[in-house]
Amino acid sequence: MDLLPSKNSTNYFKGNLHGHSNHSDGALKPNEVVTEYKNLGYDFICLSEHLWKGEKFANELVLDTTYLNENDFIVIPSAELHCKGKKYVKNELWHIVANGLPVDFKCADDKETAHDLIQRAIDTGAFVTIAHPEWYMLTFDECMSVSHAHGVEIYNHSCHIEAARGFGTATVDYLLQEDKKIYLTATDDSHFRMPDGGGGWVMVASENLNENSILNSLKAGKYYSSTGVEIIKCEMDNNLVKIQTSPAKNITLVGRGSRSLSVNGNNITEAIFDLNQLDSNWFRISIIDNFGRFAWLNPVWL
């Protein structure tokens, strides 16, 4: 069974799910952001502008990006949603990324909770993820309150290079330990006030480069996340998992509790794991190469 769709049977498109233009607090105009990502070799981006009221860093309207679409590059209408109630951050605002929002999606009011805001976005058909949990110290109780989101940012490049708080591993594994079936994303959160483009992305298996096809694949987990490592193939036969990657030094499979299996060395391109040694009802795979770049396979439930 293929854990990732075969590259012989479908297309893979490179995309950034979290980024900003001067519609909110980014430095570049929307078309300039598109140019940057086209030059970086991307196929699609999401301009997830801050959606909130009464603040200079945000906008009260979802940006209509349809005018930016081309035959070989698309921009999916998105937003970084905010509402009150987040602990351990100055303005008490939650940060929630929603990709594929209708442009008439309304700001939260002062009473809407993060749980309800996420559900409202999901109900429109959006792909919704928990943004940069390490950056603003997501607590365990907060994790659980938003565990109905589709996924968590396992990596946020801007938070990594600006604050050294760019990973989401603890939040991901908290939720998995609690049997929450979530996916992982790597993103830029690019603002282009510093060189924060092209640091984290998703590779989405999709028949076509259009919004509906990309969103359907994201919601089905038909993608992997990366900061530079390529996952070539991953399959499972009975209880054996075989993964092929670009050259790596660590390929690690983790499961419930502290259980893990790993293959380590120089220029590893393949690993085989026996799940009989794991004693877990789920697993996820991380890869690190000799340059410290990562890739992540979405969690697999057995």
C-alpha positions in Angstrom: 0.0 0.0 0.0 1.4 3.4 -1.0 1.4 5.8 2.0 2.1 8.6 -0.5 0.5 8.6 -4.0 3.0 7.3 -6.6 4.8 10.0 -8.6 4.2 7.8 -11.6 0.4 8.1 -11.2 -0.1 11.8 -10.2 1.5 15.2 -10.2 3.2 16.8 -7.2 2.9 20.6 -6.7 5.1 22.7 -4.4 3.2 25.3 -2.3 3.4 27.7 0.6 0.3 27.7 2.8 1.2 30.7 5.0 2.4 34.0 3.7 1.6 37.7 3.7 1.6 40.8 1.4 1.0 44.5 2.1 -2.8 43.6 2.2 -1.9 43.0 5.9 1.7 43.3 7.3 3.9 42.0 4.5 6.5 44.2 2.8 5.6 43.4 -0.9 2.5 43.8 -3.0 0.6 40.6 -3.8 1.9 40.4 -7.4 5.5 40.9 -6.1 5.0 38.0 -3.7 3.9 35.9 -6.6 7.0 36.8 -8.6 9.2 35.8 -5.6 7.6 32.4 -5.3 7.6 31.7 -9.0 11.4 32.5 -9.0 11.7 30.0 -6.2 10.1 27.2 -8.3 6.7 27.0 -6.5 3.5 26.1 -8.2 1.0 27.7 -5.8 0.9 29.9 -2.7 -1.6 31.1 -0.2 -1.7 34.8 0.8 -3.0 34.2 4.3 -3.4 37.8 5.4 -4.2 38.6 9.0 -8.0 38.8 9.4 -8.8 41.0 12.3 -10.3 44.5 13.0 -8.9 47.7 14.2 -5.2 46.8 13.9 -2.5 48.2 11.5 -1.1 44.7 11.0 -4.4 43.2 9.8 -7.2 43.7 7.3 -10.9 43.1 7.8 -11.3 41.6 4.3 -10.1 38.3 2.9 -7.9 39.2 -0.2 -9.5 38.1 -3.5 -6.5 36.5 -5.3 -8.2 35.2 -8.4 -6.7 37.9 -10.6 -3.2 36.5 -9.8 -3.9 33.0 -11.1 -2.1 31.8 -14.2 -2.1 28.5 -16.1 1.0 27.3 -14.3 0.7 29.1 -11.0 -2.3 29.7 -8.6 -2.9 31.7 -5.5 -5.5 30.2 -3.1 -7.6 32.7 -1.1 -6.7 32.3 2.5 -6.4 34.2 5.8 -4.6 34.0 9.2 -7.6 34.1 11.5 -7.6 35.9 14.8 -9.8 35.9 17.9 -9.3 36.7 21.6 -8.5 34.3 24.3 -4.9 33.0 23.7 -2.6 32.8 26.7 1.0 33.8 26.7 0.9 36.4 24.0 0.7 40.2 24.4 -2.6 40.9 22.5 -4.3 37.6 23.5 -4.9 36.8 19.8 -5.0 33.3 18.4 -3.3 32.6 15.0 -5.1 30.1 12.8 -4.3 29.5 9.1 -7.3 28.8 6.8 -6.6 28.0 3.2 -9.4 28.1 0.6 -11.7 30.6 2.4 -14.5 32.4 0.6 -13.7 36.1 0.2 -16.8 37.1 2.2 -15.6 35.2 5.4 -16.1 37.6 8.3 -13.8 38.6 11.1 -14.3 37.0 14.5 -16.0 39.3 17.0 -14.7 39.7 20.6 -16.7 36.8 21.9 -16.0 34.1 19.2 -13.7 31.3 20.6 -10.9 29.7 18.7 -12.8 26.4 18.7 -15.8 28.1 17.0 -13.8 30.1 14.6 -12.0 27.0 13.4 -15.3 25.2 12.9 -16.8 28.1 11.0 -13.8 28.1 8.6 -14.0 24.3 8.2 -17.7 24.6 7.4 -16.8 26.8 4.4 -14.6 24.0 3.0 -11.3 25.5 4.1 -8.2 23.6 5.1 -7.4 24.8 8.6 -4.1 24.5 10.6 -2.8 25.6 13.9 -0.1 28.2 13.3 3.4 28.3 14.9 2.5 26.7 18.2 6.0 27.0 19.7 6.3 30.7 18.8 3.5 31.7 21.1 3.6 28.8 23.6 0.5 26.8 22.9 -0.5 25.1 26.1 -1.8 21.5 26.4 -5.3 22.7 27.2 -5.2 25.1 24.2 -4.0 22.2 21.9 -7.0 20.1 22.9 -9.4 23.0 22.4 -8.4 23.3 18.8 -7.8 19.7 18.0 -10.5 19.6 15.4 -8.3 21.6 13.0 -7.0 19.6 10.1 -3.3 20.0 11.1 -0.5 21.8 12.9 2.5 23.7 11.5 5.4 21.3 12.3 7.7 24.0 10.9 7.3 27.8 10.5 10.3 29.3 8.7 9.9 32.9 9.7 9.5 32.0 13.4 12.5 29.8 13.1 14.9 32.4 11.7 13.5 35.3 13.7 12.8 33.8 17.1 14.3 30.3 17.1 10.8 29.0 17.9 9.8 27.6 14.6 8.9 23.9 15.3 5.6 22.3 16.3 6.7 18.8 17.3 5.5 18.9 20.9 2.0 20.1 19.8 1.8 17.5 17.1 2.8 14.7 19.5 0.5 15.9 22.3 -2.4 15.6 19.9 -1.4 12.2 18.5 -1.0 10.8 22.0 -4.6 11.9 22.6 -5.7 10.0 19.5 -6.4 13.2 17.5 -5.9 12.5 13.8 -4.1 15.6 12.5 -1.8 16.4 9.6 1.5 18.3 9.5 2.5 21.4 7.4 5.8 23.2 6.8 5.3 26.9 5.9 7.2 30.1 5.4 4.9 32.7 7.2 6.8 35.0 4.8 6.6 38.7 5.1 9.7 39.6 3.0 10.9 42.1 5.6 13.8 39.6 5.8 14.8 36.6 3.7 12.0 34.4 4.9 10.8 32.9 1.6 11.4 29.4 0.4 12.2 27.8 3.8 9.3 25.5 4.4 6.7 24.0 2.0 4.3 21.2 1.2 4.5 18.9 -1.8 0.9 18.1 -2.7 -0.1 15.1 -4.8 -2.9 16.4 -7.1 -4.3 15.6 -10.5 -4.6 19.2 -11.4 -3.2 22.6 -10.4 -6.5 24.2 -9.2 -7.9 25.3 -5.9 -10.4 22.4 -5.4 -7.9 19.7 -6.3 -5.2 21.1 -4.1 -7.6 21.6 -1.1 -9.0 18.1 -1.5 -5.5 16.6 -1.4 -4.6 18.6 1.6 -7.7 17.5 3.5 -6.9 13.9 2.6 -3.3 14.1 3.7 -2.0 13.4 0.2 1.2 15.5 0.6 4.4 15.7 2.6 6.2 18.7 4.2 9.8 19.7 3.7 12.5 22.2 4.3 14.7 20.6 1.6 14.5 16.8 1.8 12.6 14.9 -0.9 10.4 11.9 -0.1 10.5 9.8 -3.2 8.3 6.9 -2.1 6.7 5.4 1.0 4.8 2.2 1.1 3.6 -0.4 3.7 3.4 -4.1 3.1 1.8 -6.0 6.1 3.8 -4.5 9.0 6.9 -3.4 7.0 7.2 0.3 6.1 9.7 1.2 3.4 10.6 4.8 2.6 12.9 6.2 -0.1 14.3 9.7 0.2 17.0 12.1 -1.1 20.3 11.5 0.7 19.8 11.8 4.5 21.6 11.1 7.7 18.6 10.3 10.0 15.3 8.6 9.1 13.1 8.2 12.2 9.8 6.6 12.8 8.0 7.5 16.0 4.8 6.3 17.6 2.9 6.3 20.9 4.7 7.3 24.1 8.5 7.5 23.5 8.6 4.6 21.1 10.8 5.1 18.0 12.8 3.3 15.3 15.6 4.9 13.3 18.2 4.4 10.6 21.3 6.6 10.9 24.4 7.1 8.7 25.6 9.1 5.8 23.8 9.5 2.5 21.0 7.1 3.4 18.4 6.9 0.7 16.2 4.1 2.0 14.9 2.7 5.3 12.8 -0.3 6.2 10.9 -0.4 9.6 9.2 -3.3 11.2 6.1 -2.1 13.0 6.0 -5.2 15.1 8.8 -3.5 17.1 6.8 -0.3 17.7 3.7 -1.3 19.7 1.7 1.7 18.6 -1.6 2.4 16.7 0.0 5.2 14.7 3.3 6.4 13.4 4.9 9.4 11.7 8.3 9.7 9.9 10.9 12.5 10.0 14.0 12.7 7.8 17.0 15.0 8.4 19.8 15.4 5.9 23.5 16.3 6.3 22.6 20.0 6.0 20.0 19.9 8.8 17.1 20.1 6.4 13.9 18.1 7.2 11.0 16.3 5.7 7.9 15.0 7.4 5.4 12.3 6.4 1.9 12.8 7.7 0.9 10.5 10.6 -0.4 7.1 9.6 -3.1 5.4 11.7 -3.0 1.6 11.8 
